[in-house]
Amino acid sequence: MTARARSLSPLSFHILAALLAVVLSSPAQGAEAKYGAEFLKIGVGARALGMGGAFVALADDASAPFWNPAGLVSVQTGELLFMHSEHFGSLANHDYFGFVQPLEGDSRSAVGVGLIRFSIDEILVTRDAFDDLNGSGEWEPGEPIRTDQFRSDSDDEYGLLLSYARDMADLWSLGGNVKLLRQGLLDNTSFGMGLDLGVLFHPRPNLDLGLRVSDVTQTQVSWDTGHRESISPTVALGLKYTQPMPGLKGSLTAAGDFNQTLDGRDAASQAGGGDFQGGLEYWHDDVVAARVGSDAGDFTAGAGLRIRSLLGGLGVDYAFLAHDVFDDTHRVSASVRF
């Protein structure tokens, strides 16, 4: 693996893939490619992202549909969460809306919804801006470039997660997502459907283990051009340990995840297609939080505030992600419980 490959975060990889897709936006009929819907690999929720994205074993807020649907049952009341993020100097926008609701009369189960939007605006399109002198449909050396025919377009991608979870016993819970995908790139659109599964295991009061398998059946994405993309499964293992600190009126949580993709992206990962995430979160008096972490080698940090007296609890979180290649990324989340 080259140093350059190591420096590219999953989001950096996605943006480069999206820009490449603009160049190749008229694929051959019937072709199939991997690395589809890369935006689904970008984490959501400023709290989780401030911890480096190590949230598979934690997943106790309205970002749970994304991180681990089994965590829905860890949310004790209804919760709404919204996140907005501008990446690399506003090159890309990333938004998330999440909702989790325990089922009335059945405290052992919950439902949730997660909506993800990723967009890159003002993409310069030059593919048809030339005089096709020989009628080949492709630019040939010597054919004039028509800068007056340059235009701008956008890449808009959506993922909808419909989630359900249930406590199966005192020590573990099980959850799943039905995932619907819709993408629009220049004049073309795509649709896909997939399935995610998650498990949470609680062997001790302060210790949790998590497992998430995304795209269990290898999600297929079909474009209106006849082009197809496949999303290979990703297996994520997580561990979380919380240590109460009554002398400081707080608690410290340490979390770590390992994500293993099955699509052969060895050069864009830390270890043979796998990446490590790790983070710490300190809460003081359940009001103010400080976070630090590592997302596949990129430094993250964040902070949070909870106002328990408003509604069932109002929260604001911020996360920072450092990049070696692009501008830094900033994320802000707001949540409310009721």
Beta strands, then each sheet from edge to edge (+ up, - down):
strand 1: 32-33
strand 2: 79-87
strand 3: 92-103
strand 4: 106-125
strand 5: 151-167
strand 6: 172-185
strand 7: 188-204
strand 8: 207-214
strand 9: 219-223
strand 10: 228-231
strand 11: 234-245
strand 12: 250-261
strand 13: 274-284
strand 14: 288-295
strand 15: 298-307
strand 16: 314-321
strand 17: 329-337
sheet 1: 1+ 10+ 9- 7+ 6- 5+ 4- 3+ 2- 17+ 16- 15+ 14- 13+ 12- 11+ 8-
end
